[in-house]
């Protein structure tokens, strides 16, 4: 398979010893069985076929170099690696394509996921959507968009939080949507992204939005 793929800042996996033909065949079978899922995850985060293919190819290279005997759940490993690589592309501001973020945010609720792989997939999808929002929106637009689209905040509530009028709150959300479609991005600080993702997950799972509001609008 091609060896091209996005450059990332993630820690490299431990290198495997030279694999025998049977072992590599098994590794390929495992990867191919999950390839459609991996592409879907990468595309959901990037919204770009070429970028998603590049990420999947990079995951294949990493899977070859991984100590696979030490991986308890190959599917979860591949899903996580795919999402992390795609998120790194967004964080680095090298991503220039439109992603249906509104649909993603609307899809994150408190739904039990007994399958650990589905839980991982859902979690990293949240991180990918939030990374894109942080890359494209100013803090006030980020707060307004996440709370409105993700949690159904009324415009009056947004107005009180942002200290603006309700009509202006509606304008902020509208401008945020337009900004998302422009494709222009800035680098996303890793720690800030982690704090927002953790607060978002807590809010989605518990219904308690206090920490999320503090992260989005610390001056409120």
N, C-alpha and C positions, 0 to 999 in steps of 0.2 A: 504494500500500500504506500501512497505517497508519504514523504516524511515532512511535508510542510505543515505549519500550524502556527498559532499566535504565540508570541513570547509572553511569559507570565512571571509573576513574582512568587509563586507558591513554592513550598519546599519540595525538592525533588524526591521521589520515592527511592527506597533502597534498591540498588541494582541487583538483579537476579544473576545467579550463576548461568553459564551457557546452557540453554535448554535443549533437550533432545527433540527429535522430530515429533514424537508422540505428544510431548508436553506442549509444544508450540501449536500443534493441531488442536489440542484441547483448549488452549488459550484463545485461539481464533474462533472455535465453536462458541465459546462463552461470549466473546465479544459480539459476534454476528447475531447471536440470539437476542442481544440487548440493543443492537445498533439503532433500530427504529425508535425505541424509547429515548436513547441518548440524543438522537437528532432532534426529536420533539422537544426535549428539555432545552437544548442549545438554541433552537429556533424560537422557542417561547421567550427566552431571555433576550436574544439578539434581534429577532425579527428579520433575519437575513439568511438566505439559503447558503450563500458562499461562506459567510462567517461561521454558520452552524456546522457546515461540512469540515471546515478547517479545525474547529474545536474537536469534533468527533475523531478526526485523523490524529490529532495530538493525543487524545485519550488512548487510542490504539497503541501509539508508541509508548506511552507510559505504562500501559498494561503489559506490554512485552518486557519492560524493564523492571517490573515489580516482582517482589518475592511472593508469587501467587499462592504458594503453599501456606503462607501466613495470613491470608485474607479469609476471614470467616464467611463473609457475605459478598461474593463477587459483584452481584447486581448493585448493592448499596455502594460499594467502592466505585464502580463505574459511574453511577448516577451522581455521586458527590463530586468526583473528579471532573465530570462534564460541566456541572453547574459552576464549580469554582473557577474553571478556566473561562467560561462564558462571562461570569461576573467580573473577572479581571479585565476582560476586554472592555467592558462598559466603564469600569473604574479608571482605566488608562486614558479615556477620552479619545480612543481610536475607533469608536463605534459611531457610525453616521447614518443609521437607518431607523425608520419609524417602527415602534413596537406598540401593540394594542394594550397599553398599560391600564386603561380604564377597565377593560375586560378582566385583566388579571386581578386588580384590586377588588373588584366586585365578587371575585370567586373565592376570596379567603375568609372563611368563617370558622366557627368552632365545630369542625367535623372530625369525628374520631377516625383515626387511620390505624387499624390494628396491624396492617402490613407495614413493617418498618421501612421498606423501600418506598412505599407511597408517602409515608410521613416525611422521609428525607426529600423526596421529589417536591412535595408541597412546600417544605421549609425553604429549599433553595430557590424555588420559584418566587417566593416572597422577597428574598434577598435580591434576586435579579431585578424585579420590578422596582424596588426601592432604590437600588443603585442607579437605575436609569433616571428615576425622578430626581435624585440628588444631582445627577450630572447635568440636568437640563433646566431645573427650576431654582429660582431664588428662594431664600428661606420662607418668606411670607406666602409665596405661591405654593411651595411644597406643603406647608402646614394646611393651607386652605384646600388643596387638592386631595391630600391623603385623608383628611377628616371628612370632607364632603363625599368623595367617591368611595372611600373604604369603609366609612362608618355612618354615612347618612346624616352628618351634621346639617342642621338648618342654617340658612344664610344669616339669620339673626344671631345664632350661636357663634358662627365664624366672625361676625362683625364685632361681637363683644370680646372675643378672644384676641382679635387683631387690632381692636380699637379703631374700627372704621365703621361706616354705615353699611346697612344690609345691601343696598344697591351696589356699593363698592365691593362688597364681599363677592357678589355674583360676578362682577367684572374680573376680580382677581382669579376666580376659578376658570372663567372663560379664557383669560389670557394664559393661564397655566396650560390649558388644553392646547391652545395655539402654539405655545412655546414647545410643547412636547413634539409637535409635528414638524418643527423647524429643523431638527437633526443636529443643531449646534450643541456641543457638550463641553464640560470642564472636568478635570480630574476629580475623583471622589475620595476624600480622606477615609482610610480604611477604618479607623477607630470610630469616626462619626457614623459611618455606615453600619457598623456592628451595633452601636447603641440604638440606632433607629430600628434596625431589623428586630432586635430583642424586644424593644418596647412595642413594636407593631404586633409581634407574635403574642405577647402577653395580653394586649388589648383584644386581639381577635379571639383568644382562647378563654379569657375570663370576663370580658366585657368591661373591665376597669381601664379607663383611658387616661388616668391621671399621669402615669409615667410617660405615655406617648405624647400628651399635650406638653409636658415639661420639656421633652426632647425637641419637639417641633417649634414651640413658642416659649423659650425659657424666660422671656421678659414679660410674659402675660401674667 
